[in-house]
Amino acid sequence: MPFETVMYAVIRTGGKQYRVARNEVIEVEKLDAEPGATIAFDEVLLVGEGESATVGTPLVAGASVSATVLDQTRGEKVIVFKKRRRKNYRRRNGHRQYLTVVRVTDITLA
């Protein structure tokens, strides 16, 4: 029973890299876009389908990934706790990262 090959790409946004496929929903660092807007990720590092892959040096020329913005949200709270032993020094701080939820609509390779 042969398995179906799915086109995928590795994109870079917000200082991080994400492996994405069509109709996949991912959370990326905040982008300036309203829900319902279409955005394009031009920093494509790799495009592949099945066993074959095109690796960029550093980017794949002419490749683009388009996505639709679903929501602007915030991530889970992260507690930052600093302590120096025997010095009565304790600092507690919290952080919630702003995120953009996107659905990948198309991967194009020109």
Buried (B, 14 or more C-beta within 10 A) or exposed (E): EEEEEEBBBBBBBEEEEBEBBBEBEBBBEEBEBEEEEEBEBEBBBBBBBEEEEBEBEEBBEEBBBBBBBBEBEEEEEEEEEEEEEEEEEEEEEEEEBEBBBBBBBBBBBE
